[in-house]
C-alpha cells in the first residue's frame, strides 16, 4: 500500500450531514418502530413463557434506550450511527429467540452482523486502523451476501454463522491492535470499557448458544429460561459497554469495574467449586466410614466450609485482581511506605509533599492535589501555588461531592483529613478531579486513605524536626547577638582604657 493510500486509511470518516444524516434518521425511526412492533408481537403471544417474555422485553427496552441516547448525544458520529442501527436490529432479531428460522428475522440478523462488524472495525474514531481492517470490512460484506443468499434459499450452505463469528473475532483483534498503538489515555480507557462489555457479553451469548445446542432435546423449563437469560443479558452488557465508551462517561473507572467483575466471577467459581467438592468429599467419607448416606447433612456441612473459606478466598482474589487490573494502585500502596521511609532520613515537609503528591496524582488519575497545614497551603502538585491559594480562598470550590469544573479555575472536590500533628497542627490532603471532570472512585480514595497514617507519621516527624531546627536557629541568632553585643562592650572598654 503506497503512502497516499495509507494516509487515506488513517483519516477519520467525515461526520454525517445532509442526505446521509437524513437517511440515518429515517432508518433509525423505521428500525425503532420495527423493534417496538416486534416487542409488542412478542408480548401478544400466549405461548411464550412469562419469564422469557419479561427478559426479552427488558432487553428490547435497554437496546432502544441505548440507541436513542446515541442518536441524541452523537447524531453525526458514523460509528455511533452504525452501533445505534445495529442495536435496533438486534432488538428485532433477538426478540424471536435463538432458534428462529423465518426469512425476515434472518435477513435483519444478517444486517445486524454487517453493521456491528463494521462498527467494531471503525471504533471509536472512525479510522481504518490497522491498515488491514478495510479488507476485513470487504470480507464482512461478502459474508453478509452469503447470509442473505442462505436466508432466501439461493444457497443451501450453512457457512454464514462460522464465517460471521470469524469476522467479528478479527474485528475484536483489531481493537487490541488499536489499544496497543493508542497514545491517548482516554482512547485506551474507551477501549477498556468496550473490551469489558464484549468479553462479558459475548461470553454470555456463547454460553447460551452452546447450552441451547447441547440441550436440543426437550428438557426442563428452568434450563431454557437460564439460557435465554444469559443470551439477553449478554446483549444488554455489550450495548451498555459501547454506550459508556462513546459517551466517555466515567472513563477512568474502567479498571475498577474490570477488577470488580473479575473478583465476582472468580469468587463465584471458587465458592461453587468449594461447595461442590466439600459436599462430594463429605458424602463419600460418610458412606465409607459411617456406612450410611448423610444426605442433607453433607450439603449443610459443605455450605459451612464454603462460608468459612469465603473471606480468605475473597482477600486472595481481590489482591490478585488489583495487581492485574489496577497496577497503579497496587504499586502506589507498595511504594509509598518505602518512599516515606527514605524521606525520613532528611525530614522535610516540602520533600515529603514533592515525593508523595505526584504519585497520588498518577495512581488515582487526579489532575492536581495539595497539602494544607492549619488551613495554610504548604505544597501543591499539578497546579501552581498561586492558583491553589485562590481556590482555598473560595470556600465553594472545596467539598466532598463531585464538582463541576469551572473554566479557568482550580477545584478540589475531595478533602481528606490526614490528622492532627503533635504540635496541634491539622493536616489536610486536597484532591482535584480527573481529567474528565469526575471525582475519584471509592477504591481510589480507599487506596489514598490507606497511606494516610504513614503520611501523618512522616509529617509529624518532619514538622517536629523543623520546629527543633527553627528553635536552634533562633537560639543561635540570640547567642550571636549576645556575643556581638559583648564584643562591642569589650571594644568600648578597651577604647576607654
ABEGO torsion letter per residue (X at the ends): XBAAAAAAAABBBBBBBEAAAAAAAAAAAAAAAAAAAAAAAAAABAABBAAAAAAAAAAAAAAAAAAAAAAAABAABAAAAAAAAAAAAAAAAAAAEAABABAAAAAAAAAAAAAAAAAAAAOAAGBBOBAAAAAAAAAAAAAAAAAAAAAAGABABAAAAAAAAAAAAAAAAAAAAAAAABABAAAAAAAAAAAAAAAAAAAAAAAAAAAAAAAABBBBAAAAAAAAAAAAAAAAAAAAAAAAAAAGBGAAAAAAAAAAAAAAAAAAAAAAAAAAAAAAAAAAAAAAAAGBBAEAAAAAAAAAAAAAAAAAAAAAAAAAAAAAABAAAAAAAAAAAAAAAAAAABBBAAAAAAAAAAAAAAAAGBABBBBBBGGBBABBBGBBAAAAAAAAABAAABBABBBBBBBGBBBBABBBBAEBBAAGBBBBBBBBBBAAGBBBBAAAAAAAAAAAAAAAAAAAAAAAAAAAAAAAAAAAAAAAAAAAAAAAAAAAAAAAX
